[in-house]
Amino acid sequence: MTAMAVEPGLQWSYLLDTWRELDVPEGWRAEIDEGKIALVPPPGVGHNMIAEEVHWALKRCLPRSVGVYQTLGTEIVPLEKLYMPDLVVVDKALLDPEDSSVDAGAVMMAVEITSKDNARQDRTKKLWAYAHAPVPLYLLIDRFDPAGPTVTLFEEPENGAYRRTVRASFGEPVKLPDPFGVELVTKDFPAAAKTARK
């Protein structure tokens, strides 16, 4: 991950404008955190296989009025953060076709799939930020969990923390609550090899 520091005290709008104007290499993503714009490298094949499986499962259970996106900037304005979740679910009526991001308050669910280099951030910083947004559901697919690959669904955000957590190992189904009402099958999720980079 490469970070570009921004002078302290700059307005959020200036930082956001800088993010919008960046010429990001193809496949990379830019995120804003702690007054810095960080470039996140493209994920590996295993990561993309999981993203495709989850995307397909979500599209099958949602109405056409709800979109599932892989490259939608998600702003958490009070915290001056902007993340690019691996998948984000949003009612299409709340999107501005002329904008490059959406307010996290409009997000129904954010999905992050860990890579070796960003697993800690997905487990801590993003969990904290999504709970504060608040994003109603945060699905963390952790290929690099020290206890073995897991899927954790965080629900019911209140006062900056999720009150309910459902955790399952790869291979066990994960029930997504309404409005999804689907059981996410994880048996085909590829676990990360011990020596895998992403």
Accessible surface in RSA format (square Angstrom, percent):
REM  Atomic radii and reference values for relative SASA: ProtOr
REM  Chains: A
REM  Algorithm: Lee & Richards
REM  Probe-radius: 1.40
REM  Slices: 20
REM RES _ NUM      All-atoms   Total-Side   Main-Chain    Non-polar    All polar
REM                ABS   REL    ABS   REL    ABS   REL    ABS   REL    ABS   REL
RES MET A   1   109.60  56.8  49.12  32.5  60.49 144.0  28.15  23.9  81.45 107.9
RES THR A   2    80.61  57.3  76.06  77.1   4.55  10.9  54.61  73.4  26.00  39.3
RES ALA A   3    60.23  55.4  30.18  46.6  30.05  68.4  30.36  42.8  29.87  79.1
RES MET A   4    82.60  42.8  77.45  51.3   5.15  12.3  50.94  43.3  31.66  41.9
RES ALA A   5    79.06  72.7  53.53  82.6  25.54  58.1  53.69  75.6  25.37  67.2
RES VAL A   6    25.87  17.0   9.49   8.6  16.38  39.5  13.76  12.0  12.11  32.8
RES GLU A   7   129.22  74.2 121.20  91.7   8.03  19.1  47.16  91.2  82.06  67.0
RES PRO A   8   127.31  92.8  97.45  88.8  29.86 108.5 108.11  89.3  19.20 119.4
RES GLY A   9    78.91  97.3   0.00   N/A  78.91  97.3  43.19 118.5  35.72  80.0
RES LEU A  10    73.86  41.1  56.24  40.2  17.62  44.3  57.47  40.4  16.38  44.1
RES GLN A  11   130.11  72.8 126.10  92.2   4.01   9.5  41.05  87.4  89.06  67.5
RES TRP A  12    29.83  12.0  26.55  12.8   3.28   7.7  25.88  13.8   3.94   6.4
RES SER A  13    70.09  59.2  66.46  88.7   3.64   8.4  45.66  97.2  24.44  34.2
RES TYR A  14   121.13  56.6 118.83  67.6   2.30   6.0  74.85  56.2  46.28  57.1
RES LEU A  15     7.66   4.3   7.66   5.5   0.00   0.0   7.66   5.4   0.00   0.0
RES LEU A  16    13.59   7.6  13.59   9.7   0.00   0.0  13.59   9.5   0.00   0.0
RES ASP A  17    64.79  45.4  63.67  63.4   1.12   2.7  14.16  33.3  50.63  50.5
RES THR A  18    32.11  22.8  28.19  28.6   3.92   9.3  26.17  35.2   5.94   9.0
RES TRP A  19    25.12  10.1  18.85   9.1   6.27  14.7  16.58   8.8   8.54  13.9
RES ARG A  20   101.38  42.6  69.74  35.5  31.64  75.3  39.30  53.7  62.08  37.6
RES GLU A  21   143.93  82.6 111.75  84.5  32.18  76.6  48.26  93.3  95.67  78.1
RES LEU A  22    58.49  32.6  37.53  26.8  20.97  52.7  40.33  28.3  18.16  48.9
RES ASP A  23   142.79 100.0 113.06 112.5  29.73  70.3  40.31  94.9 102.48 102.2
RES VAL A  24    45.43  29.9  24.49  22.2  20.94  50.5  25.67  22.3  19.76  53.6
RES PRO A  25    69.99  51.0  55.93  51.0  14.05  51.1  68.81  56.8   1.18   7.3
RES GLU A  26   174.24 100.0 142.86 108.1  31.38  74.7  65.31 126.3 108.94  88.9
RES GLY A  27    45.22  55.8   0.00   N/A  45.22  55.8  30.63  84.0  14.60  32.7
RES TRP A  28    83.93  33.7  70.01  33.9  13.92  32.7  55.03  29.3  28.90  46.9
RES ARG A  29    29.46  12.4  27.27  13.9   2.20   5.2  16.43  22.5  13.03   7.9
RES ALA A  30     4.56   4.2   1.63   2.5   2.93   6.7   1.63   2.3   2.93   7.8
RES GLU A  31     5.17   3.0   5.02   3.8   0.15   0.4   1.91   3.7   3.26   2.7
RES ILE A  32     0.00   0.0   0.00   0.0   0.00   0.0   0.00   0.0   0.00   0.0
RES ASP A  33    15.48  10.8  12.20  12.1   3.28   7.8  11.70  27.5   3.78   3.8
RES GLU A  34   118.19  67.9  86.21  65.2  31.98  76.1  46.05  89.1  72.14  58.9
RES GLY A  35    32.46  40.0   0.00   N/A  32.46  40.0  25.85  70.9   6.61  14.8
RES LYS A  36    96.68  47.2  96.49  59.2   0.19   0.5  40.75  36.7  55.93  59.6
RES ILE A  37     2.39   1.4   1.50   1.1   0.89   2.2   1.50   1.1   0.89   2.4
RES ALA A  38    12.06  11.1  12.06  18.6   0.00   0.0  12.06  17.0   0.00   0.0
RES LEU A  39    42.86  23.9  42.86  30.7   0.00   0.0  42.86  30.1   0.00   0.0
RES VAL A  40    12.41   8.2  12.34  11.2   0.07   0.2  12.34  10.7   0.07   0.2
RES PRO A  41    23.32  17.0  20.05  18.3   3.27  11.9  20.05  16.6   3.27  20.3
RES PRO A  42    52.96  38.6  46.17  42.1   6.79  24.7  46.18  38.1   6.78  42.2
RES PRO A  43    34.94  25.5  21.84  19.9  13.10  47.6  23.26  19.2  11.68  72.6
RES GLY A  44    21.37  26.4   0.00   N/A  21.37  26.4  21.37  58.6   0.00   0.0
RES VAL A  45   115.61  76.1 109.74  99.4   5.87  14.1 110.41  95.9   5.20  14.1
RES GLY A  46    12.22  15.1   0.00   N/A  12.22  15.1   5.73  15.7   6.50  14.6
RES HIS A  47     4.61   2.5   4.61   3.2   0.00   0.0   3.37   3.5   1.24   1.4
RES ASN A  48    71.31  49.2  67.14  64.9   4.16  10.0  24.04  57.9  47.27  45.7
RES MET A  49    97.98  50.7  92.08  60.9   5.90  14.0  84.69  72.0  13.28  17.6
RES ILE A  50     0.00   0.0   0.00   0.0   0.00   0.0   0.00   0.0   0.00   0.0
RES ALA A  51     3.44   3.2   3.44   5.3   0.00   0.0   3.44   4.9   0.00   0.0
RES GLU A  52    99.21  57.0  97.99  74.1   1.22   2.9  51.72 100.0  47.49  38.8
RES GLU A  53    64.98  37.3  63.09  47.7   1.90   4.5   7.55  14.6  57.43  46.9
RES VAL A  54     0.00   0.0   0.00   0.0   0.00   0.0   0.00   0.0   0.00   0.0
RES HIS A  55    43.86  24.0  43.86  30.5   0.00   0.0  31.47  32.4  12.38  14.4
RES TRP A  56   140.99  56.6 136.42  66.0   4.57  10.7 115.20  61.4  25.79  41.8
RES ALA A  57    11.69  10.7  11.26  17.4   0.43   1.0  11.40  16.1   0.28   0.8
RES LEU A  58     0.00   0.0   0.00   0.0   0.00   0.0   0.00   0.0   0.00   0.0
RES LYS A  59    86.93  42.4  73.58  45.1  13.35  31.8  55.62  50.1  31.31  33.4
RES ARG A  60   156.87  65.9 117.05  59.7  39.82  94.8  38.79  53.0 118.09  71.6
RES CYS A  61    37.93  28.7  10.28  11.5  27.65  65.0  20.22  51.2  17.70  19.1
RES LEU A  62    18.30  10.2   1.45   1.0  16.85  42.3   2.90   2.0  15.40  41.4
RES PRO A  63    79.00  57.6  65.36  59.6  13.64  49.6  77.23  63.8   1.77  11.0
RES ARG A  64   210.06  88.2 199.50 101.7  10.56  25.1  85.90 117.4 124.16  75.2
RES SER A  65    65.17  55.1  54.54  72.8  10.63  24.5  48.96 104.3  16.21  22.7
RES VAL A  66    10.81   7.1  10.65   9.6   0.16   0.4  10.65   9.3   0.16   0.4
RES GLY A  67     1.85   2.3   0.00   N/A   1.85   2.3   1.85   5.1   0.00   0.0
RES VAL A  68     8.51   5.6   0.00   0.0   8.51  20.5   0.00   0.0   8.51  23.1
RES TYR A  69    65.03  30.4  62.12  35.3   2.92   7.6  58.34  43.8   6.70   8.3
RES GLN A  70    73.40  41.0  64.42  47.1   8.98  21.4  18.06  38.4  55.34  42.0
RES THR A  71   101.55  72.2  84.70  85.9  16.85  40.2  52.40  70.4  49.15  74.3
RES LEU A  72    26.03  14.5  24.91  17.8   1.11   2.8  26.01  18.3   0.02   0.1
RES GLY A  73     0.16   0.2   0.00   N/A   0.16   0.2   0.00   0.0   0.16   0.4
RES THR A  74     0.00   0.0   0.00   0.0   0.00   0.0   0.00   0.0   0.00   0.0
RES GLU A  75    17.92  10.3  17.64  13.3   0.28   0.7   1.59   3.1  16.33  13.3
RES ILE A  76     3.33   1.9   1.39   1.0   1.94   4.7   3.33   2.4   0.00   0.0
RES VAL A  77    59.59  39.2  56.62  51.3   2.97   7.2  56.62  49.2   2.97   8.1
RES PRO A  78   121.55  88.6  82.66  75.4  38.89 141.4  95.07  78.5  26.48 164.6
RES LEU A  79    47.80  26.6  28.48  20.4  19.33  48.6  33.71  23.7  14.09  37.9
RES GLU A  80    78.85  45.3  78.30  59.2   0.55   1.3  18.71  36.2  60.14  49.1
RES LYS A  81    16.87   8.2  16.87  10.4   0.00   0.0   5.31   4.8  11.56  12.3
RES LEU A  82     0.00   0.0   0.00   0.0   0.00   0.0   0.00   0.0   0.00   0.0
RES TYR A  83     0.09   0.0   0.09   0.0   0.00   0.0   0.09   0.1   0.00   0.0
RES MET A  84    19.61  10.2  19.61  13.0   0.00   0.0  19.61  16.7   0.00   0.0
RES PRO A  85     0.07   0.1   0.00   0.0   0.07   0.3   0.00   0.0   0.07   0.5
RES ASP A  86     8.10   5.7   4.59   4.6   3.51   8.3   2.93   6.9   5.17   5.2
RES LEU A  87     0.00   0.0   0.00   0.0   0.00   0.0   0.00   0.0   0.00   0.0
RES VAL A  88     0.08   0.1   0.08   0.1   0.00   0.0   0.08   0.1   0.00   0.0
RES VAL A  89     0.00   0.0   0.00   0.0   0.00   0.0   0.00   0.0   0.00   0.0
RES VAL A  90     0.00   0.0   0.00   0.0   0.00   0.0   0.00   0.0   0.00   0.0
RES ASP A  91    47.84  33.5  47.84  47.6   0.00   0.0   5.80  13.6  42.04  41.9
RES LYS A  92    84.58  41.3  75.35  46.2   9.23  22.0  46.94  42.2  37.65  40.1
RES ALA A  93    92.41  85.0  52.06  80.3  40.36  91.8  64.91  91.4  27.50  72.9
RES LEU A  94   106.77  59.5  81.67  58.4  25.10  63.1  86.80  61.0  19.97  53.7
RES LEU A  95    42.93  23.9  27.31  19.5  15.62  39.3  28.68  20.1  14.25  38.4
RES ASP A  96    83.78  58.7  69.46  69.1  14.31  33.8  29.76  70.0  54.02  53.9
RES PRO A  97   126.67  92.3  87.98  80.2  38.68 140.6 100.79  83.2  25.88 160.9
RES GLU A  98   160.59  92.2 125.87  95.2  34.73  82.7  56.68 109.6 103.92  84.8
RES ASP A  99    60.23  42.2  35.80  35.6  24.43  57.8  10.10  23.8  50.13  50.0
RES SER A 100    51.68  43.7  36.89  49.2  14.78  34.1  44.20  94.1   7.48  10.5
RES SER A 101     9.45   8.0   0.00   0.0   9.45  21.8   0.00   0.0   9.45  13.2
RES VAL A 102     9.42   6.2   4.77   4.3   4.64  11.2   9.42   8.2   0.00   0.0
RES ASP A 103    76.49  53.6  69.66  69.3   6.83  16.1  33.57  79.0  42.92  42.8
RES ALA A 104     1.64   1.5   1.64   2.5   0.00   0.0   1.64   2.3   0.00   0.0
RES GLY A 105    51.48  63.5   0.00   N/A  51.48  63.5  20.54  56.4  30.94  69.3
RES ALA A 106    21.59  19.8  11.20  17.3  10.39  23.6  16.67  23.5   4.92  13.0
RES VAL A 107     2.68   1.8   0.00   0.0   2.68   6.5   0.09   0.1   2.59   7.0
RES MET A 108    41.44  21.5  38.21  25.3   3.24   7.7  36.92  31.4   4.52   6.0
RES MET A 109     0.00   0.0   0.00   0.0   0.00   0.0   0.00   0.0   0.00   0.0
RES ALA A 110     0.00   0.0   0.00   0.0   0.00   0.0   0.00   0.0   0.00   0.0
RES VAL A 111     0.00   0.0   0.00   0.0   0.00   0.0   0.00   0.0   0.00   0.0
RES GLU A 112     1.72   1.0   1.72   1.3   0.00   0.0   0.00   0.0   1.72   1.4
RES ILE A 113     0.04   0.0   0.00   0.0   0.04   0.1   0.00   0.0   0.04   0.1
RES THR A 114     0.00   0.0   0.00   0.0   0.00   0.0   0.00   0.0   0.00   0.0
RES SER A 115     9.30   7.9   9.26  12.4   0.04   0.1   4.90  10.4   4.41   6.2
RES LYS A 116   109.26  53.3  91.37  56.1  17.89  42.6  54.17  48.8  55.09  58.7
RES ASP A 117    85.47  59.9  50.98  50.7  34.49  81.6  26.21  61.7  59.27  59.1
RES ASN A 118    15.76  10.9  13.94  13.5   1.82   4.4   8.18  19.7   7.58   7.3
RES ALA A 119     6.50   6.0   6.06   9.3   0.45   1.0   6.06   8.5   0.45   1.2
RES ARG A 120   187.10  78.6 184.48  94.0   2.62   6.2  63.40  86.6 123.70  75.0
RES GLN A 121    32.13  18.0  27.44  20.1   4.69  11.2  11.86  25.2  20.27  15.4
RES ASP A 122     0.13   0.1   0.13   0.1   0.00   0.0   0.00   0.0   0.13   0.1
RES ARG A 123    69.34  29.1  62.28  31.8   7.05  16.8  34.38  47.0  34.95  21.2
RES THR A 124    69.17  49.2  61.89  62.7   7.28  17.3  62.71  84.2   6.46   9.8
RES LYS A 125    76.31  37.2  71.92  44.1   4.39  10.4  51.23  46.1  25.07  26.7
RES LYS A 126     7.66   3.7   7.66   4.7   0.00   0.0   0.23   0.2   7.42   7.9
RES LEU A 127    44.15  24.6  44.15  31.6   0.00   0.0  44.15  31.0   0.00   0.0
RES TRP A 128   119.77  48.1 116.00  56.1   3.77   8.9 100.46  53.6  19.31  31.3
RES ALA A 129     0.00   0.0   0.00   0.0   0.00   0.0   0.00   0.0   0.00   0.0
RES TYR A 130     0.01   0.0   0.01   0.0   0.00   0.0   0.01   0.0   0.00   0.0
RES ALA A 131     3.18   2.9   1.37   2.1   1.82   4.1   1.37   1.9   1.82   4.8
RES HIS A 132    74.56  40.7  49.46  34.4  25.10  64.2  32.50  33.5  42.06  48.9
RES ALA A 133    23.42  21.5   0.35   0.5  23.07  52.5   2.24   3.1  21.18  56.1
RES PRO A 134    72.15  52.6  66.86  60.9   5.29  19.2  66.86  55.2   5.29  32.9
RES VAL A 135     0.00   0.0   0.00   0.0   0.00   0.0   0.00   0.0   0.00   0.0
RES PRO A 136    61.35  44.7  59.33  54.1   2.02   7.4  60.09  49.6   1.26   7.8
RES LEU A 137    12.21   6.8  12.21   8.7   0.00   0.0  12.21   8.6   0.00   0.0
RES TYR A 138     0.00   0.0   0.00   0.0   0.00   0.0   0.00   0.0   0.00   0.0
RES LEU A 139     0.00   0.0   0.00   0.0   0.00   0.0   0.00   0.0   0.00   0.0
RES LEU A 140     9.48   5.3   9.27   6.6   0.21   0.5   9.27   6.5   0.21   0.6
RES ILE A 141     0.00   0.0   0.00   0.0   0.00   0.0   0.00   0.0   0.00   0.0
RES ASP A 142     4.21   2.9   4.21   4.2   0.00   0.0   1.72   4.1   2.48   2.5
RES ARG A 143    14.51   6.1   9.73   5.0   4.77  11.4   0.00   0.0  14.51   8.8
RES PHE A 144    39.93  20.0  23.20  14.4  16.73  43.5  29.12  17.7  10.81  30.9
RES ASP A 145    17.99  12.6  10.49  10.4   7.50  17.7   1.10   2.6  16.89  16.8
RES PRO A 146   126.24  92.0  82.80  75.5  43.43 157.9  94.99  78.4  31.24 194.2
RES ALA A 147    90.00  82.7  45.01  69.5  44.99 102.3  57.87  81.5  32.13  85.1
RES GLY A 148    24.52  30.2   0.00   N/A  24.52  30.2  23.92  65.6   0.60   1.3
RES PRO A 149    35.86  26.1  34.09  31.1   1.77   6.4  34.09  28.1   1.77  11.0
RES THR A 150     7.83   5.6   7.83   7.9   0.00   0.0   7.07   9.5   0.76   1.1
RES VAL A 151     0.00   0.0   0.00   0.0   0.00   0.0   0.00   0.0   0.00   0.0
RES THR A 152     6.59   4.7   6.59   6.7   0.00   0.0   3.70   5.0   2.89   4.4
RES LEU A 153     0.48   0.3   0.48   0.3   0.00   0.0   0.48   0.3   0.00   0.0
RES PHE A 154    24.04  12.0  24.04  14.9   0.00   0.0  24.04  14.6   0.00   0.0
RES GLU A 155    15.78   9.1  15.78  11.9   0.00   0.0   1.39   2.7  14.39  11.7
RES GLU A 156    80.44  46.2  68.66  51.9  11.78  28.1  39.41  76.2  41.03  33.5
RES PRO A 157    33.08  24.1  12.91  11.8  20.17  73.3  13.10  10.8  19.98 124.2
RES GLU A 158    87.71  50.4  76.20  57.7  11.50  27.4  28.88  55.9  58.82  48.0
RES ASN A 159   147.81 101.9 101.65  98.2  46.16 111.2  41.42  99.7 106.39 102.8
RES GLY A 160    14.39  17.7   0.00   N/A  14.39  17.7   0.20   0.5  14.19  31.8
RES ALA A 161    55.88  51.4  52.46  81.0   3.42   7.8  55.88  78.7   0.00   0.0
RES TYR A 162    26.77  12.5   2.75   1.6  24.01  62.5   2.75   2.1  24.01  29.6
RES ARG A 163   157.43  66.1 117.67  60.0  39.77  94.7  35.45  48.5 121.98  73.9
RES ARG A 164   116.62  49.0 112.82  57.5   3.80   9.1  28.02  38.3  88.60  53.7
RES THR A 165    74.27  52.8  44.68  45.3  29.59  70.5  30.81  41.4  43.46  65.7
RES VAL A 166    45.39  29.9  42.65  38.6   2.73   6.6  45.25  39.3   0.13   0.4
RES ARG A 167   132.80  55.8 102.80  52.4  29.99  71.4  43.87  60.0  88.93  53.9
RES ALA A 168     9.55   8.8   6.57  10.1   2.99   6.8   9.47  13.3   0.08   0.2
RES SER A 169    56.20  47.5  54.90  73.3   1.30   3.0  21.03  44.8  35.18  49.3
RES PHE A 170    36.01  18.0  15.05   9.3  20.96  54.5  15.30   9.3  20.72  59.3
RES GLY A 171    43.78  54.0   0.00   N/A  43.78  54.0  20.49  56.2  23.29  52.2
RES GLU A 172    87.06  50.0  86.19  65.2   0.87   2.1  33.36  64.5  53.70  43.8
RES PRO A 173    74.56  54.3  60.16  54.8  14.40  52.4  60.49  49.9  14.07  87.5
RES VAL A 174     1.98   1.3   0.18   0.2   1.80   4.3   1.98   1.7   0.00   0.0
RES LYS A 175   122.76  59.9 112.48  69.0  10.28  24.5  89.57  80.6  33.19  35.4
RES LEU A 176     0.03   0.0   0.03   0.0   0.00   0.0   0.03   0.0   0.00   0.0
RES PRO A 177    41.48  30.2  33.75  30.8   7.72  28.1  41.48  34.2   0.00   0.0
RES ASP A 178   122.10  85.5 102.28 101.8  19.83  46.9  33.80  79.5  88.30  88.1
RES PRO A 179    80.73  58.8  58.84  53.6  21.89  79.6  65.24  53.9  15.50  96.3
RES PHE A 180     6.56   3.3   0.29   0.2   6.27  16.3   0.30   0.2   6.26  17.9
RES GLY A 181    41.24  50.9   0.00   N/A  41.24  50.9  11.96  32.8  29.27  65.6
RES VAL A 182    31.42  20.7  27.61  25.0   3.81   9.2  31.42  27.3   0.00   0.0
RES GLU A 183    96.09  55.2  84.23  63.7  11.86  28.2  19.57  37.9  76.52  62.5
RES LEU A 184     2.34   1.3   1.95   1.4   0.39   1.0   2.34   1.6   0.00   0.0
RES VAL A 185    83.88  55.2  73.52  66.6  10.36  25.0  73.72  64.1  10.16  27.5
RES THR A 186     1.15   0.8   0.19   0.2   0.96   2.3   0.19   0.3   0.96   1.5
RES LYS A 187   142.49  69.5 114.74  70.4  27.75  66.1  82.37  74.1  60.11  64.0
RES ASP A 188    87.69  61.4  70.08  69.8  17.61  41.6  23.91  56.3  63.78  63.6
RES PHE A 189    11.53   5.8   0.64   0.4  10.89  28.3   0.66   0.4  10.87  31.1
RES PRO A 190    35.71  26.0  25.40  23.2  10.31  37.5  35.71  29.5   0.00   0.0
RES ALA A 191    57.83  53.2  35.34  54.5  22.49  51.2  35.34  49.8  22.49  59.6
RES ALA A 192    20.77  19.1   1.75   2.7  19.03  43.3   1.82   2.6  18.95  50.2
RES ALA A 193    63.67  58.5  48.56  74.9  15.11  34.4  59.57  83.9   4.10  10.9
RES LYS A 194   202.71  98.9 172.23 105.7  30.48  72.6 122.70 110.4  80.01  85.2
RES THR A 195   128.63  91.5 102.30 103.7  26.33  62.7  80.65 108.3  47.98  72.5
RES ALA A 196    23.85  21.9  13.89  21.4   9.96  22.7  23.56  33.2   0.29   0.8
RES ARG A 197   150.75  63.3 142.80  72.8   7.95  18.9  72.14  98.6  78.61  47.6
RES LYS A 198    36.39  17.8  21.67  13.3  14.72  35.0  17.69  15.9  18.70  19.9
END  Absolute sums over single chains surface
CHAIN  1 A    10136.1       7937.1       2199.0       5652.0       4484.1
END  Absolute sums over all chains
TOTAL         10136.1       7937.1       2199.0       5652.0       4484.1
